Each structure stands twice: as structure tokens, then as C-alpha cells.
Amino acid sequence: MKGLALQPNTNKFVRENNRFVFTKTNLDFLAQRVRSVISIFLGEWFLDQSLGIPYIPKDDKKTGHRSLIENALKTKITAIEGINRVTFFYSTLDSGMRILYVEFTAETVDGQILEIKDNFKTPIPGGNE
């Protein structure tokens, strides 16, 4: 599959010689797809309110927040067309900054291994390690 290539840190389109560039490999395409899926919170994108990671209910106890987010991330990652399964998943939370660091590997349907290391702002109110 192909898509317009994005710069991973800024999400701006990659351009060479004033032209847009497409992703070069299937792994590049899937990496972009995964990053976009895990960086959207549920209901944020007006064209499809079902996309994204859910916010934590305000009346919920903090003890389950981290596992809820991790399970939602794994579910969203494996739901992406082209991803077979998550083979490794690790996350750590900076509760003061409310930033979740996620590192995982996933097996694609054609047997390739996709490795992602990313940070994103969490919907965890106040955080919980």
C-alpha cells in the first residue's frame, strides 16, 4: 500500500523538488498508519467519530487507567489492515507531563516486523504509574 509520506515528528507532508512524496515501503505506510491511529482520541476527528483511543471516564478509579489505555492501543493497532498481531508491547508514563511513551513490535500480514517507538499526550487525568 502507498500513501503520502509524512515527517514522523511534525506530521507535515514530505516534499522533494516541490513535489509530494509517497511512502516507499509497506512498512513505512503501516508505521504512518499506526502513528495516526494511536495519536487520535475518540471523537476528535469529525469525519469518523469512532476512530481513536478512548478518554478515561471522570468517575472511574485511577487504578485501571493505564491498563485501559494499553489495551485500547493494542486493540487499535491490531485492527489496522495489514497488521497481524502485536508481538511486544511496553509503555511508561510520565504522570507529571501526562506523556505516554509506547514501544512495540507488530507482525504484518506478510511476515515483516514493524517497530514503533513513540510518545503521545495521554487522556489520563493526572496520570497513574
N, C-alpha and C positions, 0 to 999 in steps of 0.2 A: 504494500500500500504506500501511497505517497500523500504528502500534504505540504503546505507551505512551511518552510523551516523557520523556527523561532529561536531567538537567543535565550538560553535557559534561565538566566538571571533577570532579564528585563522583559521577556515575552514580546519583544519587538521583532518584526519580520527581518530575516536575514536578507541582505541585498548585496549583490555583486554587480559592478558595472551598471548601476541604476536599474537592475532587474531583480525581481523576487527569485529566491532560490527554493527549490523543493528539497524535502528530506532525501538523503542519499540511500539509506537502507531501511529495511523493515524495522530494525531495532531503533533507529532514530525516530521513526514515525511513532512506534509504540511508546518510547520514552516521553515524547511530547504529549502523547495522548494521556499517559498516566499522570504526568505533572499537571495537566489541565484538570483532570478529574479530581485529584486529591487537593487541589487548591481552591475549589469552589465549595461554598457552604450551601446546604439545602435551601432552595428557594431563591438563591441570589440571581440566577440567570432567568430573566423574564420569559425567554422563549421556551424554556423547559424547566418548570419548577421542580421536577423530580430528580434533577441532577444535583450532585453534591453530597458532602458529608453533613450529617445532621448536627444541629446545635443541641446542647445539653439542656434539658428542661430545668427551669429555675427552681422548681420544688424537689428536684432529685437530690439524693445524697451525693456528696463529692467522691465517696469511695469508689464508685463504679464508673466515673467519668473517663478515666484513662482507658480502661478495657473497652468501654463503649466506642470510643474514638478509634482504637486499634482495630476492633472487629469491623467497624464501618469501613475503614481504609482497606482492609484485606478483602472485604466483600466487593467494594467498588473496583479494586484492582483486578480481581478475578472475573468480574463481569465485563471487562473490556474485551471486545472481539480481538482475538489474536493472542491473548494471554491464557495459558493452560492452567497454571497454578502458581501460588507463592511458595517458594522453597525455603526462604529465610526471611525473617522479619525482626527488626529491632527498632525500638524507639526510646527516646529520652526526652524529658520535658524540662524546660527552664520555666518554672512556675512564675517567677518574678516578671519575666518578659512575655510569658504566655506564648512561647515558641516551642513547637514540637519538632524534634529532629527525627527524621524517619530514614532508615536504611533497610533496603530489602532486595532480594533477588527473586525473579519470577521466570518460569519456564514458558517459552512461547509455544504456539501450536506446531511450529516447525522445528522444535527442539533446541532453539537458541536460548541463551541465558541473558536476561535483561537485568542490569544492576542500576539501582537508583539510590542516591543519597540526596536528601532534600530537607529544607527547613520550611515550615509554614506556620502562620499565626493560628493558634488554636481557638476553638469556640469554648474552651473550658474556662468558666468564670473563676478567676483567681488561681487556677491550676491545682494539681494534686500529684505529687510524685509517687 
